[in-house]
Amino acid sequence: MKLSKSTGRAILTVLICILSPEVSTAAPWQVDCRQVVLVVTSDWSATEGTLRTFQRARDKWVEVGKGFPVNVGRNGLGWGLGLHRKRKEEPSKREGDRRAPAGVFRLGGGFGAKGMSLSQFPYRTVDDGDLWIDDPDSRSYNRWVRKSDPNIVPDWNSSEILKRRDGLYDHAIVVEHNMNPIVPGRGSAIFMHIWLGRGVPTIGCTTMEKDKIRSLLKWLDASARPVLVQVPRSELEGLELPQGLKQAVQ
């Protein structure tokens, strides 16, 4: 069968799109993301890591500032539920496992007992009425609720008060792990917040010095669709990242 020139060109175009490594198959988050907070640990069981920040200007990713130490879970990291491709392999993040989530996660805004005036990133000042529900049997599991909200049924047996007395949540950032959809038992109340001190692991959050979290909040821009990328070093190469970012993190 003889093909017309136009048909031949169409077939050739399809083949190029299938075979060419230059053709983007990026997920939507990779296309619109222009800010990345990268946390890398030495291995799955490590309780400390290094945080670096990257920003995309036009089509080039560049590092912003210098890296600094952070603490993660007492039992290291486990695959979470976020923007990355779902992993079947262990370890996976579960409620109460004292692991911080590994993967790619949207950063969902800031909050704290202390106010901050931010022009580019949403921030809420909390009080004793702000709770984050960590009871897997509750209909409000892994959600921020107001105790005074008449539309909320208080069916939980466990929750976190977001106005902590120890100051760890004076400034914090919501990590959108296990939020779309919410899977009961896969982990809740994951934040980036102030640490107790270097080398003091968490029950699942990522922590740092107070001035570092404040600087991070001031840098983040909601219009840049920022994400947290958090993995052991061994998983960084195989993770789906925006074009050009892998070269920038080397």
C-alpha positions, -999 to +999 in steps of 0.1 A: +000+000+000+014+034-010+011+062+015+005+098+006+032+123+016+009+139+042+001+105+058+038+096+058+047+128+076+020+123+102+032+088+109+068+101+112+057+128+136+040+102+158+071+080+158+093+109+168+069+118+197+070+082+209+107+076+206+123+110+213+136+115+248+132+152+243+094+151+242+080+160+275+058+134+293+059+155+325+032+154+350+012+186+355+030+195+387+063+193+369+052+218+343+038+245+366+062+241+396+089+269+398+100+263+434+114+232+450+124+225+486+147+195+485+155+174+515+179+145+511+190+120+537+218+095+536+195+064+537+160+052+546+168+050+584+187+083+587+171+109+611+189+139+597+191+154+562+201+185+543+176+210+529+183+230+497+160+253+478+157+257+440+139+281+417+131+279+380+138+311+360+124+306+325+137+271+317+167+270+340+168+257+376+191+274+400+199+269+437+188+297+460+210+302+491+229+275+510+218+242+523+212+236+560+205+207+583+171+193+592+157+165+613+132+139+600+114+110+615+128+089+644+126+059+621+137+077+590+116+080+559+088+060+542+071+064+509+042+088+513+012+097+491+017+128+471+024+140+435+050+113+427+042+079+412+028+055+438+054+031+451+045-005+460+078-012+477+084-007+514+090+012+535+057+031+533+045+059+555+018+048+581+001+065+610+022+064+641+053+048+624+075+077+633+087+080+597+086+113+577+071+108+542+093+103+512+083+116+477+070+148+462+044+169+480+027+202+474+033+228+501-001+239+513+005+272+531+019+283+564+005+287+599+017+295+634+010+307+669+030+337+659+018+359+631+038+367+599+031+392+572+037+374+539+028+388+505+033+357+484+024+327+506-008+320+526-004+321+564-028+316+592-023+326+628-037+298+650-053+296+684-066+269+708-095+262+685-074+250+656-070+212+655-055+187+630-072+154+633-050+123+634-076+096+643-079+073+612-115+064+622-127+100+620-144+115+590-121+145+595-089+124+594-059+144+582-078+176+581-075+210+597-107+218+617-120+245+639-136+232+671-163+259+667-173+249+632-210+238+634-206+217+602-179+195+618-190+163+637-165+159+665-161+121+660-123+119+667-105+105+697-071+120+688-060+154+674-032+179+674-037+214+688-019+236+664-012+263+690+016+244+708+029+256+741+064+245+734+068+269+705+075+243+678+045+254+658+052+291+662+059+289+624+051+259+603+043+248+567+017+222+558+031+193+537+003+179+516+009+142+523-021+118+520-045+146+511-058+138+476-074+114+483-071+109+520-064+072+529-071+063+565-040+051+583-015+064+558-003+093+580-015+127+590-005+161+604+028+164+584+045+197+587+078+215+584+084+234+616+108+245+643+131+219+658+138+210+694+175+210+684+198+195+658+199+157+659+165+155+677+143+133+654+105+138+650+075+116+649+070+123+611+077+160+604+107+178+590+122+203+614+148+231+614+160+262+632+135+290+637+152+315+615+154+289+587+116+282+587+109+319+588+133+325+558+116+296+540+082+311+545+093+344+532+108+328+501+079+306+491+055+320+465+022+303+461+020+313+424+053+292+418+034+261+429+061+250+454+067+214+463+087+195+489+109+167+474+121+145+502+140+112+497+170+092+506+200+099+483+196+064+467+161+073+454+169+108+439+180+095+405+149+075+399+124+101+411+103+120+385+115+156+386+111+186+364+134+188+334+167+203+343+163+200+381+183+168+384+213+185+368+209+214+392+209+193+424+242+175+415 
